[in-house]
Amino acid sequence: MADILILVGTESGNAQMVADLLEDELGDLGHDMEVRNEGDAAAVGFADRDVVLICCATHGDGELPDNIQPLADSLEEEKPDLGHIRYGVIALGDQTYHTTFCNGGKTMDRIFAERGARRIGERLEIDACTQPLPDEDALEWAKEWVTLL
Ligand SMILES: Cc1cc2nc3c(=O)[nH]c(=O)nc-3n(C[C@H](O)[C@H](O)[C@H](O)COP(=O)(O)O)c2cc1C
């Protein structure tokens, strides 16, 4: 069983809804879950973490939600070594923004990879246009993802 920190980037609540469901469902499977939707890298305390699940929407023109921007900025500025971190990415977006589809999740994926963290599995990209139930899609993906840890 894993100790999993879910980092949420959300503007209107979809990514938070996904994270809250995964907290409950993966918790029921025996994993130790924590959900965080604010704070920079120091507040998160990556030194004490092992597994991170990024659950991040996209807003503006391919931008990160405001609540996760301080975390992204601190990782890019302070450049901590995240070589001990294994992570997964659930990216929420909308295909009608075709040039910036799921850029928020893609940005967090890039930042973690640049800091030496190792992604487990493929990134899940959820399209709000064609996938009206993001939490159900995410749960199916996450149950498979935890078997890869
Ligand atoms: C103003 C606005 C801008 C958006 N821009 C993008 C975008 O550039 N790329 C994308 O893939 N999705 C974009 N989206 C879609 C959201 O990422 C998607 O609806 C997501 O499910 C919202 O999650 P949240 O409720 O957690 O914020 C945008 C949505 C809004 C309302």
The ligand as an SDF file (V2000), in Angstrom:
LIG
                    3D

 31 33  0  0  0  0  0  0  0  0999 V2000
  -12.1920   30.1550  -19.1010 C   0  0  0  0  0  0  0  0  0  0  0  0
  -11.7840   28.7210  -19.3840 C   0  0  0  0  0  0  0  0  0  0  0  0
  -10.6120   28.4750  -20.0670 C   0  0  0  0  0  0  0  0  0  0  0  0
  -10.2190   27.1550  -20.3570 C   0  0  0  0  0  0  0  0  0  0  0  0
   -9.0550   26.9320  -21.0840 N   0  0  0  0  0  0  0  0  0  0  0  0
   -8.7190   25.6760  -21.4020 C   0  0  0  0  0  0  0  0  0  0  0  0
   -7.5460   25.4180  -22.1810 C   0  0  0  0  0  0  0  0  0  0  0  0
   -6.8100   26.3210  -22.5850 O   0  0  0  0  0  0  0  0  0  0  0  0
   -7.2440   24.1120  -22.4750 N   0  0  0  0  0  0  0  0  0  0  0  0
   -8.0240   23.0800  -22.0650 C   0  0  0  0  0  0  0  0  0  0  0  0
   -7.7060   21.9240  -22.3820 O   0  0  0  0  0  0  0  0  0  0  0  0
   -9.1320   23.2940  -21.3120 N   0  0  0  0  0  0  0  0  0  0  0  0
   -9.4940   24.5530  -20.9790 C   0  0  0  0  0  0  0  0  0  0  0  0
  -10.6200   24.7670  -20.2150 N   0  0  0  0  0  0  0  0  0  0  0  0
  -11.4460   23.6120  -19.7850 C   0  0  0  0  0  0  0  0  0  0  0  0
  -11.1980   23.1990  -18.3300 C   0  0  0  0  0  0  0  0  0  0  0  0
   -9.8550   22.7980  -18.1290 O   0  0  0  0  0  0  0  0  0  0  0  0
  -12.1380   22.0410  -18.0070 C   0  0  0  0  0  0  0  0  0  0  0  0
  -13.4710   22.4760  -18.0990 O   0  0  0  0  0  0  0  0  0  0  0  0
  -11.8810   21.4430  -16.6540 C   0  0  0  0  0  0  0  0  0  0  0  0
  -12.7260   20.3170  -16.4640 O   0  0  0  0  0  0  0  0  0  0  0  0
  -12.1100   22.4520  -15.5380 C   0  0  0  0  0  0  0  0  0  0  0  0
  -11.6900   21.8670  -14.3200 O   0  0  0  0  0  0  0  0  0  0  0  0
  -11.8550   22.6450  -12.9140 P   0  0  0  0  0  0  0  0  0  0  0  0
  -13.3590   22.6980  -12.6490 O   0  0  0  0  0  0  0  0  0  0  0  0
  -11.1630   21.7610  -11.9500 O   0  0  0  0  0  0  0  0  0  0  0  0
  -11.2640   23.9770  -13.0170 O   0  0  0  0  0  0  0  0  0  0  0  0
  -11.0090   26.0710  -19.9300 C   0  0  0  0  0  0  0  0  0  0  0  0
  -12.2060   26.3450  -19.2230 C   0  0  0  0  0  0  0  0  0  0  0  0
  -12.5810   27.6350  -18.9480 C   0  0  0  0  0  0  0  0  0  0  0  0
  -13.8670   27.8890  -18.2060 C   0  0  0  0  0  0  0  0  0  0  0  0
  1  2  1  0
  2  3  1  0
  2 30  2  0
  3  4  2  0
  4  5  1  0
  4 28  1  0
  5  6  2  0
  6  7  1  0
  6 13  1  0
  7  8  2  0
  7  9  1  0
  9 10  1  0
 10 11  2  0
 10 12  1  0
 12 13  2  0
 13 14  1  0
 14 15  1  0
 14 28  1  0
 15 16  1  0
 16 17  1  0
 16 18  1  0
 18 19  1  0
 18 20  1  0
 20 21  1  0
 20 22  1  0
 22 23  1  0
 23 24  1  0
 24 25  2  0
 24 26  1  0
 24 27  1  0
 28 29  2  0
 29 30  1  0
 30 31  1  0
M  END
$$$$
